[in-house]
Amino acid sequence: MNIHVNGESRGTGEGQTVAGLLRELDIRTDRVAVELNLEILDRNDFETRGLRDGDRVEILSFIGGGGY
């Protein structure tokens, strides 16, 4: 099936979950927020939330640091 990840087309297997996609991309789940079709997902749902053909996934990474 074909999905869009951060604006790029990407193929992935049928039955893929958000957590599986993150593992495939070697992204730690504790350091990202995921938006699926304009809905921000709860991290607890990553393992059970399935992906479907045509889904749009945006993965946002947290960056620490800063200060004045």
C-alpha positions in Angstrom: 0.0 0.0 0.0 1.1 3.6 -0.5 1.1 6.3 2.2 2.6 9.7 2.5 5.1 10.4 5.3 6.1 14.0 5.8 5.0 14.8 2.3 6.9 12.0 0.6 5.2 9.0 -1.0 6.2 5.7 0.6 5.2 2.1 0.2 4.6 -0.1 3.3 3.0 -3.5 4.0 -0.7 -4.2 4.5 -1.6 -4.2 8.2 1.1 -1.8 9.2 0.6 0.2 12.4 2.0 3.6 13.3 4.4 2.0 15.7 5.5 -0.4 13.0 6.1 2.4 10.6 8.2 4.3 13.3 10.3 1.1 13.9 10.7 0.8 10.1 12.0 4.3 10.0 14.2 3.8 13.1 12.4 6.5 15.0 11.9 6.3 18.8 8.3 6.7 19.8 9.1 8.6 23.0 10.6 11.5 21.0 8.0 12.2 18.4 4.4 13.4 17.9 2.5 11.8 15.1 -0.4 13.3 13.1 -2.4 10.9 11.0 -4.8 12.5 8.5 -4.8 15.8 10.5 -5.5 14.0 13.8 -2.7 14.1 16.5 -2.4 10.6 17.9 -2.0 9.6 21.5 1.3 7.8 21.9 -0.6 4.9 23.6 -2.4 4.3 20.3 0.7 3.9 18.1 0.8 0.0 18.5 -2.9 -0.5 17.6 -3.6 2.3 15.1 -3.5 0.8 11.6 -2.5 2.5 8.5 -4.6 2.5 5.3 -3.7 3.1 1.7 -3.5 6.9 1.0 -3.0 7.9 4.7 -1.0 11.0 5.4 1.4 10.8 8.3 3.4 13.7 9.7 6.1 12.8 12.2 7.4 15.7 14.3 10.6 15.3 16.4 11.2 17.0 19.7 14.4 18.9 20.0 15.7 19.9 23.5 17.8 22.7 24.6 17.4 26.4 24.5 17.3 29.0 27.2 18.0 32.6 27.6 
